[in-house]
Amino acid sequence: MKRFKMDKFFQIPMFQEPADDESRWSVRSPFLILMTIVMALVLVVGIIQHKSSTPTKASTPAEKRPSTAELLKLYDASSLVEMKTLRTLPADLQSVLGVHASGYARIADIGETCNPTDVVGGNEPGRCFLVGGASDLSALVAFKVGGYAGQWAVGERFVHTKSGWLKVGEGNIGYPNNLSELKGMDSLIQ
């Protein structure tokens, strides 16, 4: 009976007759040993990743988050009051926007140094606040961002729920100078 054998590392395998003193099940090839170890590691990593991605049942039922369509029903642009600086927005909305973040992830207030470009590396914020509007249940915020193709303004729409401020829309808009202009661009936010 012929046996697949590879005596040297990465040598071309050949079929050979087993010697009488060799066991048919012995593994002598460093390549086969290496492949066995690699396959075992892949299996272990796969099991660990599967267990970490498998959802676990909570001991108490979690609150179901309303759909974006349901949340949009809470949004009321007519109730918004103009906010010329980030400091005038509600504190918890400031946190959602990234006022308290550090480096490029932070949003800069009016008059602060800002880096709305695709060049990341400094400690300057990557977004620049333009104008906003807020009420107890709704908010609309515009800021400047940048990228490889230049700079543009982004508008984000929020509603306030029991769990805090939730973003219900975002889109590229023009550069509003006040809340009235920003509301006029609200249809661009999806």
Beta strands, then each sheet from edge to edge (+ up, - down):
strand 1: 3-5
strand 2: 14-16
strand 3: 81-83
strand 4: 107-108
strand 5: 127-134
strand 6: 138-147
strand 7: 150-161
strand 8: 164-173
sheet 1: 1+ 2-
sheet 2: 3+ 5- 4-
sheet 3: 3+ 5- 6+ 7- 8+
end
